[in-house]
Amino acid sequence: MVPMTPTMAWGVLCGLGLGLGLWSLAALLPRLTRPRLADRVAPYLVDVSDAAWELVQHTRTRRVPVVGALLDPALRALRAGTARMLGGTDAIAARLRQGASPLSVDEFRLRQVAWALGGLAAGTAVVIATSAQLPPVVAVAAPIVLGACGFVLRDQLLSRAITRRLARMAEELPTVLELLTLSLSAGEGIHDALRRVARSGSGELAAELGRVVAETGMGVPLATALGEASRAVRLPQFTRCVDAVVTALQRGTPVVEVLRAQADDARETGKRDLLEQAGKKEIGMLVPLVFLILPVTVLFAIFPGVVVLETGF
């Protein structure tokens, strides 16, 4: 039996990739047959029929038709196993809602599994390319470690997206509150003010207010819609503002003064956060100052004297 060399291994991987690519391109060619009636009707019945939902989900997995058809059963099993082992479906759904992600929990788990498989494949390729130089323990552990890193990295990207979105909403909150105050002071009602800000705004907070307006248009009470939005976003400043507005609406107190006070508090909170960030950056700036700039300065100050002492000139 001829031993497999790294060149042969890379040839096998490249040939496999080329074959899958050509097969996928061939599968993307338009079909000559008409679509089935079930395929045309299923998107309109996903809310009332489990079979229609399964058919639509199965069709979505075939955006790259051949690869999707080949990997769909295995990926579904891996997704179900991951959900059973990790659990936390409600927590993942809340985080996806908080980050305004269009993915469902199943789609997010599927992408986590795909990232893990990608890390596993990358680790396997590295091991095959350098199999002669790596110890056996490293050769076995490297694909597993890279697969776990890919799985965790997808979760960290979601956490990073949530952090950035909450930071943008915290920056937008004072401006949105002032716009609501101006609309209410001009004589508009709270519903009209929210609708105006949601329609004219373009930020993350305006989009959340747009969802509140849409829910109130469907008959949901304003206090309930605002409470659900605050629980979904989980931004402390926004939660305090919603609680104050809901209390004012229930007690019949003027909402304008409440919003004005909340806008001032949001601006003060933003100033404190900015000062805290500046303090952290100031400490971080000491690292290049102490370890880079100061040694170079000392070197330039001492080196000429050392040269003079050694040469005698």
N, C-alpha and C positions, 0 to 999 in steps of 0.2 A: 504494500500500500504506500502510495507516494504521500509524504507529509505535506500538509498545507502550509505554504509560505505566506508571509504578509502580503506579497503581491497577488497571489492567488485569492486570498481572502478579500482584498479590495476589489479584485475583478468580479468576484461573486456578488458583492454588495452593489457595485455599479451596474452590473447586468440586471440584478433584481430591480433596482430603481428604474433603469431604462425600460424594462419590460412593463412594470406597473404604469409608468408614464405614458407609454404608447398605447397600452390597453385603455387607460382613462381617456385619452384623446379620441380613440376610436369610439368609446361609449358615449362621448359628448355629441356625436353626430346626431342630427335630428331624426326622430323616428318617423317612419312612413305610415304607421298605423295611427288611428284616431284614439284619443284618450278615453279610458273607460268612464262609464257613468258614475261609478263609485268614486273614482278619483276627482271628478268634477263636483260631486255633491258633498264629499267628506268635509271640506273646510267650513261648510255652513252648518255642520251638525256636531262639531267638536264639543259643544256645551251640553249636549243631551245624549250623546252616544259614545261609549267607550271604544267601540270598534272603529268609529270615525277618527277618534283621537289617535288611536294606535296607527291607523293608516297614514294620517298626516305626519306623525312623528317618524314613521318608517320612510316616508318620502323625503323628509328633510335631511335624513342621514345620508341621502344619496346625492348631495350637491357635487361631490366627486363620485360619480356613480359606481365605478368598479370597486374602488377602495372602500366606499361606504357599504356596498353589498357584501364585500369580503369580511370586513371587520365589525359589522353591525352586531352580530350575535355575541361575539367575544366582548365587545365594548359594553353591551348591555349587561352581561353577566358581571363584568368588572365594576360597573357603576353600581349595580345592586349590592355587590359584596362590599364596596367601599361605604355605601350608605349604611349597611348593617353594622360594619365595624366602627365607623366614626360616629354615626348618629348625628344629632344636632341639626335635624332638618329645619326645625323652626328657627334656630339661630342663624343658619345659612340664609334662609329666606329673609330674615330681618336685616341681615347685612347687605344682601343684594338690593333690598328696597332702600336701605340707607344710602347705598352708593349709586342709586338710580340705574342699576344694571338691567339691560333688557333680557338677561338670561334667567331661566328658571333654575330651580334647585337641581333637577336632573341634568340639565345642560351644563351647569357649573361643575357638578361632579364628573360628568363625562370629559370636560376639558381638563380637569385635574388628572384624571386617569390618562388622557392623551399626553399631557406634559410629563407625567411619570414614565410613560412608555418611551417618549422621546429622549428623556435623560438616560433610561436604561439602554436604548439603542446607541446613544452617543458613547456611553461608557463601554459597551460591547465593542464598538468600532475602535475605540482607543486601545482596548486590551488586545484586540486582534492585530492592530497595527504595531504594537510594541510588546507582543507576547514573549519575545525572547529576552527582553530586558526586565520584565516585571516579576516579582516573586509571586508564588501561587496565591497567597492570602490577599495581596493587593489586586491581583487579577480577578478574584472572586468578589471582593468587596467593592471595587470601583463602580461596576454597573449598578449595584444595589444602592450605593450612596448617591450616585448621580440621579437615579430614579426617584429616590426620596427627596432630593433637592428640587427636582422638577415639580413634584407634588406640592411641596411647601411653598415654592416660589409663586405658583399660581394663587395660592391663598394670600401671600404677602402682597401681590399686586392688587388684589381686591381691597386689602386693608389700606394700601397707599391711596387708591382711588377714593375710598371713603374719607380719609384724612384730608385730601385735597378738596373734596366737595364740601366738607364741613367748614374748612377754612374760607372757601369762597362765600358760603352762606353767611358766616359770621361777619365778613366784610360788607356784604350786601344788606345786612339787617338794619343798620341805622338809616340808610337811604330809603329802604322800603317803608319803614315806619314813618319817616317824615313825609313821604308821598301819601301814605294813608291819612296822616294827620291833615295835610293840605286838602285832600279830597273831602274829608269829613267836615273840615272848617268851612268849605265852600257850600255845604248844605246837602251833600250826597249821603245816602245811607251806607251802612257798613257793607252790605252786599255789593252795591254799586262801586264803592271804593275798592274793594278787593278785586272786582271784575276789571276795573280800569287799570290797576297796577299789574294784574296778571296779563292783561292784553298788551300794555305798553312796555312792560319789562322784558328783559331777555336773559336774566340770570337764573341761577339754580333756585333761589327763593321765590322768584316770580313763577317758575314752573310749579313749585309746590302749592303756591296760592292758586294757580290755575286748576290744579287737581281739586282743591277745596271748593272752588267755584263750581266745577263740574259736578261734584258730589252734592252740593246744595241744590243745584239745578235738577237733580234726580230725586229730590225730596228729603235728603239727609239734613237734619238740623245743623245749623252753623257751628254750634258748640261741639257737637259730636265730630263733625268733619275736621275742625281745628285740633281737637284732641287726638284724633287718629293721625293727623299729619305730624304733630309734635312727638307722638310715640314712635312714629316711623323714622323721623329724622334724628331724634335723640341729640339735639343741639341744646345745651343748657340755656343759652340766651333766648333762643326761640321758644323753649318750653316755658320759661318764666313769662315771656310776653304773652303766650297763648293763655296761660293760667290767669294772668291779670285781665286780659280781654274777656275771657269767659266769665270771670267773676263780675266784671263791670256789666256785662250783658244780663247776667242773672239778677243783679241787684238794681239795675236801672240807673247806674251812675254814668256820667259823661265819658264816652270812650276816647274823646279827643285828648283829654288831659292824661288819661292812662297811657295812650300811645306816645304822647310827647315825653312823658317821664321815662317810658321804656326806651325811647330813642336816645335820651341822654344817658341812661344806664348802659346801653349797648356801646355808645361811643366811649364812655369811661372804661368799660371792659376792654374795648379794642386798644385803648391807650396803654392799659396795664399789660396786656398781652404783648404789645409792641416793645415796651420797656423790658419785659422778661426775655423776649427774643434777643434784644440788643445786649442784655447782660450775658446770655449764653454765647452769643457771637464774640463778645469781647474776651471771654475766657478761651474760646477756640482760637482766637487770633494770637494768643500767647504761645501756642505750639510752634508755628513757623518762626515767631520772633525769637524764642529761646533756643530752638534746635537748628535753625537755619541762618537767620540774619545775625544773631549775636556771635556764633562761632566764626562766621566769615569776617565780621568786623574785627574780632580779636586776632584772627589769623593775619589780616592785612596790617594790623597795628604791630604785631610781634615779629612777623616774618622778616621785614627789612633789618630790624635790630639783630636777629639771629644770624642773618647772612653776613652782616658787618662783623659780628664777633667771630664768626668762623673764618672769614677771609682776611680779617685784619685791615680792611680798607675803610 
